[in-house]
């Protein structure tokens, strides 16, 4: 999501660095890329294809469907089964693949969908399962979904992953995470460091996070991401960046060890 231009629209500020970030991530052992055709639109996927195609055998590219962009870059729901199918086809085309590792059904909260246009989850899941049965996607995921919808998706669609907002400072999704742990479903938190969007605090500004970072001689961002890895074995990180320096910082998180005292202090961050 960080690779296209401002507001996730248009070409990147630095095309060569975007390509370098993608290549470095894979060279360093990364094998999971989170993307979407509507990032750009098409821009993120085309950069991935330019940088990495033909793709390594172990690279899992995960996308999402359920939204579209207009000419001004505004976001709109694309939630009908036909739109979900078209979204998958668009991803296959722009990435140059015959199958995606997984595709998340991006659910829309009620006020984002005009009256009369909200599609029942069962109809959406049925279409995603059909796409999986046809071999166009290897796994079905769901995104921005409450516990009841995640539970339905686990029971009826045998989903592979859930992608919801979750961080050290925003733990409202604990019930969904616990459900995923019980079902052996991957949990992929977005806004893992907070967000630049209004009303979402930045984890790196928290005093507890900064204190632990100073003690361990690492960055606050590394502490926040390491906390997520320590929280549960089924958590997969997708911290976005268009910077080689930030990429290297993120990749080093696997070497950050949080002790009991660190975790206890971070427990006070809210």
N, C-alpha and C positions, 0 to 999 in steps of 0.2 A: 504493500500500500504506500510505502515511502518512495518508491522508485519513480512514479510519474511526477508531473509538475505540481504546482500549487493547487490545493483543494483536490488532489488526486485526479487532476485533469491535464491532458496534454503531455508533451514530451518532457523528459527530465531536465533539470537545470544543467546537469553535467552528464551527457550520454556516456562518455568513456568511463567515468567513475561508476555509473550504474552497472555497466557491463563488468567492470573489474570486481565490484562487490559480489555479484552473482558467481563469478568464476572462483573468487577467493573462498566464498562460503562452501562451495562444493569441494574444492581442492583441500580444504581444511577438514573435511569429513562430514559436512552437513549433507543429509539425504532426505530432508523434508522441506519443501517450499510451499508456503501458503500464498495463494494468489486469487484473482478473480478477473473475469473478462471485463467487468465494469470498472476496474481500476485503470482509468485513462480516458475513455474506455479503450480496450485492446492494448494500451501502451505497456503495462506490466507484462502481459503475456508475450508480446512481441519482443521485449527485451530479454525475457527468459529464453525464448527460442533462439534469438540471435547469439546469446552468450553460451548456451549449453547444448543446443541440438547438434548432433544426435546425443540424446541424454544417456548418462550412465545407467547401467542396469538396475542399480539399487536406489536410484533417485525416485522419491514419491512426490508427485506434484498434486497438491490438494487445492481445489477451487471451491467457489460457492456460487449459488444461483438464488434468485428471488428478488433482484433489484435491477434497475436499468438507469441510464443517465440520459438527460436531454442535451440539446445543443449548448445550453448554458452551464452544463455541469451539475445541474440539480439531480437529486436522487429520487426515484419513483419506484413504487412496488411493481414487481413482475412475478406475481404469485400463482397464477393459474397453472395447471399441469402443462398446457401447451407452452407457456412462457418458460417454465422450468426446463422443459425438453429443449427448447430453442437456446436457452442459456448454456446447457451442456454442450450442444452442438457448436455454439460459438467458441467455447473454451477449447474443444477438440481442434477446431479449425485454426484458431490463433496460436495455439501451442504446438500444432503439428504432431498430434498423437492420435492413436486409435482408442486409447483408454486412459482415463484419469485414475490416480490412486484412490481418491475419494472426492466426493462433492458434498459440501454442506448446504442444506436447505436453510437459507437465511430467513427466518420468520420475521414478520413485521409486527411491531407493537400496534395496538388498536388504533391509536390516533394517527398513525402513518398511513393507514389504509382508508380510502374513501368509503362512505356508507354503501353497503351492498356489494362491496368488492372483496371482502375478506373470504378466503378460501378455506374450507375445512382441512384440518391437518391430515385427516385420513386420506383425502383425495391427493394431497401433495405427496405423502409418503408412498402411496400406491404407484405414482408416476416415477418416483425415485427408485423404487424397487424394480419397476419394469426396465428402467435404464440399466440397472445393475444386472438384471437377468439377460439383457441384450448384450452385455459385455462392454458397454460404453463407459461405465464406471466400475471400479473394483469394490468400493465401499460407499455406504450412505452415511452422511453426518447431518447434524442439525445445529443451528446457530441462533443465538439470542432467543432462547426458549426457556420457559419456566419448568419447574419440576414435573408438573402434570404432563406437559407435552414431551419432555424428555422420556418420561416413563412410558408413554404411549409409543414413542419411536423405538425404544429398546424392545418392547414387547412385540410390536407388529412389524418392524422393519429390520430388526437385528443390526442396529446402527454400529458404526465403527468408532465414531468420535462425536464429541460435543464441543462447540466453540462458543463460549460465553464470556462476558466481562467478569474479571476476577483479579484481585491483587491484594497485597498486604494491607492496603487501606480500604479496600472494597470487597468485603467477604460475604455479601448478601447471598451469594450463590453456593454457600457451603452445602446446602441440601442436595443440589444437583451434583456437586463434586462427589459427595458421599454415595449417591446413587450410581455414579459412574464407576467408582472404586468397587462397589459390590458387584457390578455387572461386567467388570473387566473391559470397560469402554475408555478409550483415550479421552482425556480432558485437556482442551487446548485454550488457555485463557488469552483473551485479547484485552487491551488496555492494561497490560501486566505492569506497566510503570506509571499508571494513571494516563492522562491525556492532556493535549493542548486545548481540547474542547472546553468551553465554559462549564463550571460546576463540577469538574472532575479533578480532584487534587492530584498533584504529582507526588508519587511515592518518594522520589529522591529528595524532596523538601522536608520530609519528616525527621524530627530530631532523633528519634530512636534509630532510624536507618542510618543517619549520618554518624551517630556515635559508634555504632557497630562497624561502619566502614572505616572510620578513623582508627579503631582498635585493630582491625585486621589489615590495614593499609591497602584497601581496595576501594573501588568507587561505590557511591550509594546505589547506582543502578545495578551493579554486580550483586550487592547484598539483596536487593529486592528480587532479583531473578533467582539467586541461590535459595532464598526462602521458599519460592515456589517449587523448585526442584526437591527441597527437603520436605515439602508438605505432603506429597504423595508420589508414588512410583509411576502412576499413569498420567502424570502431567507432562505435556510436550510444550516447549516454549517456541513462540513465534515473534520475538521482538524485531520489529521492522526497522530498517535503516537504509540510508542511501550513502553512508559514509564508511570508508574503509577503517577509519580509526574506531568508530562505534562498533563495527562488525567484529574487530579484533577484541574489543572490550567484552562484547557479548559472548564470543567463543571461549573466553577465559573463565567464564562463570563456572564451568565444570570443575575447575580447580579450587573454587572457593568453598571452604569447609566451615560451616556454622556450628559452634559448640552449643552445649546446653544453655550456657549463660547468654549467648547471642540470641538463641531462639526465645529464651524467656524475655529478654529485653524487647525483641521485635514483637512479642505478643502484646505489648502495650501500645503498639502503633495502630492508630485508627483514623 
